[in-house]
Every structure is written in C-alpha cells, then in structure tokens.
Amino acid sequence: MEQEVGLEYLTTLFEIIGFLLIIILVIYFLIKGIRKGNAQKRDQKINRECKTT
C-alpha cells in the first residue's frame, strides 16, 4: 500500500517536472526567436545605411 502511494507521488512529480521543462523550453525558444528577429532587423538597418552612403 505504501509503495503505491509513493509511486503516485513520484508520477505526479515527474509530470510537474516535465510540464515545467516544456514551459522553460518554449520560453527559451521564444526569446531566442525574438533576439534573432531583432538581430535581422538591425542588420537590415545597417545594410540600408551602408547603401545610402
């Protein structure tokens, strides 16, 4: 009986860890994508300035 309770607790713990891991990965890739987008915009701006001068 005690082992079943421990197993349920462990399963719940793994679900929570997995859920948090997915959230962290989504946030990480979102930030990475935003940074990459900003870098591309910055590069385009620099290229435009170089062409005009």
Secondary structure by P-SEA (a helix, b strand, c coil): caaaaaaaaaaaaaaaaaaaaaaaaaaaaaaaaaaaaaaaaaaaaaaaaaaac
